């Protein structure tokens, strides 16, 4: 019997939050670049530089979707990064709840449509949570287990 995934918006008392960041962005291509750079920099500052590239790529793909498919004039999108002792959670929130993402299977000639496939490959888990207004698209990366003490 499979367990339902834990709602990523709820903290686990056995896995407390160590660091978190929340930044709102205007829905434009330059914001995707800024979000990606901010995420990579934070991961290095938080002591996990090995996760910086995957984190930046996931943020880039989810933020691009927020700009392309979740944009509502006059509304921002938000990028949350939450680091616990065991995982990094990346959440991108946009105002278009009626447009839920679906992985596509693009042909080799398609110029777009691979973002969620990339997220699926890189993340240990990912999903979508509908909000009263908008949606959260989240992905989690597991932290490497610390080496045993010698």
Buried (B, 14 or more C-beta within 10 A) or exposed (E): EEEEEEEBEEEEEEEEEBBBBEBEBEBEEEBBEBBBEBBBEBBBEBEBEEBBEBBBBBBBBBBBBBBBEBBEEEBBBBBBBBBBEBBBBBBBBBBBBEBEBEBEEEEEEEEEEBBBBBBEEBBEBBBEBEEEEBBBBBBBBEBEEEEEEE
